[in-house]
């Protein structure tokens, strides 16, 4: 599964859940959302900025701006969106992984 597939799955999840309920539109999410959201989750779990930078393989301090943006945003919305989108992406990934197997059996 590539970045485009992940972006499509995330945007489909936003459409399914509803932009009004989430407060974002499908065009506002992408595969990169998981990278920045993951950095924020690591920050919330107590990791230092340096540890997050190393975990995310950032070569610059750009992760700091992602963290600042997330801190400034509504953390509850981010958490709710992440949980719902990850659930949808996992389901989508499972369906994609099982799809070739189903074709072989048919």
C-alpha positions as CSV (number, residue, x, y, z in Angstrom):
1,X,0.0,0.0,0.0
2,X,1.5,3.3,-1.1
3,X,1.0,6.9,0.0
4,X,-1.7,7.5,-2.6
5,X,-3.7,4.5,-1.4
6,X,-3.4,5.7,2.2
7,X,-4.5,9.2,1.2
8,X,-7.5,7.8,-0.7
9,X,-8.5,5.7,2.2
10,X,-8.2,8.6,4.7
11,X,-10.2,10.9,2.4
12,X,-12.9,8.2,2.0
13,X,-13.0,7.9,5.8
14,X,-13.6,11.6,6.1
15,X,-16.4,11.4,3.5
16,X,-18.0,8.5,5.2
17,X,-17.8,10.0,8.7
18,X,-18.7,13.4,7.4
19,X,-16.9,16.7,7.2
20,X,-19.3,18.4,9.5
21,X,-18.8,15.9,12.3
22,X,-15.0,16.0,11.9
23,X,-14.6,19.7,11.2
24,X,-12.3,19.0,8.2
25,X,-12.8,18.3,4.5
26,X,-11.3,15.3,2.6
27,X,-8.8,17.6,0.9
28,X,-7.3,18.5,4.3
29,X,-6.0,14.9,5.0
30,X,-3.3,12.9,3.3
31,X,-0.8,10.1,4.0
32,X,1.4,12.8,5.5
33,X,-1.3,13.4,8.1
34,X,-0.3,10.1,9.7
35,X,3.3,11.2,9.9
36,X,2.5,14.4,11.6
37,X,-0.2,12.8,13.7
38,X,2.2,10.1,14.7
39,X,4.8,12.7,15.8
40,X,2.1,14.3,17.9
41,X,1.1,11.0,19.5
42,X,4.7,10.4,20.4
43,X,4.9,13.8,21.9
44,X,1.8,13.2,24.0
45,X,3.3,9.9,25.2
46,X,6.3,11.9,26.6
47,X,9.0,11.5,24.1
48,X,11.4,14.3,23.6
49,X,11.5,16.3,20.3
50,X,14.9,14.7,19.6
51,X,13.6,11.2,20.1
52,X,10.6,12.0,17.8
53,X,12.9,13.4,15.2
54,X,15.0,10.3,15.2
55,X,11.9,8.0,15.2
56,X,10.5,9.8,12.2
57,X,13.8,10.0,10.4
58,X,13.5,13.8,10.1
59,X,16.8,15.3,8.9
60,X,15.8,18.8,9.9
61,X,14.0,20.4,12.8
62,X,10.8,20.6,10.7
63,X,9.1,18.2,13.1
64,X,9.0,21.0,15.6
65,X,6.7,23.0,13.4
66,X,4.4,19.9,13.0
67,X,4.3,19.5,16.8
68,X,3.5,23.2,17.4
69,X,0.7,23.1,14.8
70,X,-0.8,20.0,16.5
71,X,-0.5,21.5,20.0
72,X,-2.3,24.6,18.8
73,X,-5.1,22.6,17.2
74,X,-7.9,20.8,19.1
75,X,-6.3,17.6,20.5
76,X,-9.6,15.9,21.1
77,X,-10.6,16.3,17.4
78,X,-7.2,15.0,16.3
79,X,-7.5,12.0,18.6
80,X,-11.1,11.2,17.4
81,X,-10.2,11.6,13.7
82,X,-7.0,9.5,14.1
83,X,-8.9,6.6,15.7
84,X,-11.7,6.6,13.2
85,X,-9.4,7.0,10.2
86,X,-7.0,4.3,11.4
87,X,-9.9,1.9,11.9
88,X,-11.1,2.7,8.4
89,X,-7.5,2.4,6.9
90,X,-7.0,-0.9,8.7
91,X,-10.2,-2.3,7.3
92,X,-9.4,-0.9,3.8
93,X,-5.9,-2.5,4.0
94,X,-7.3,-5.8,5.1
95,X,-9.8,-5.8,2.2
96,X,-7.0,-4.9,-0.2
97,X,-4.8,-7.7,1.1
98,X,-7.6,-10.3,0.9
99,X,-8.8,-9.2,-2.5
100,X,-6.2,-11.2,-4.6
101,X,-6.9,-14.3,-2.4
102,X,-10.6,-14.0,-3.2
103,X,-9.9,-13.7,-6.9
104,X,-7.8,-16.9,-6.8
105,X,-10.5,-18.8,-5.0
106,X,-13.2,-17.7,-7.4
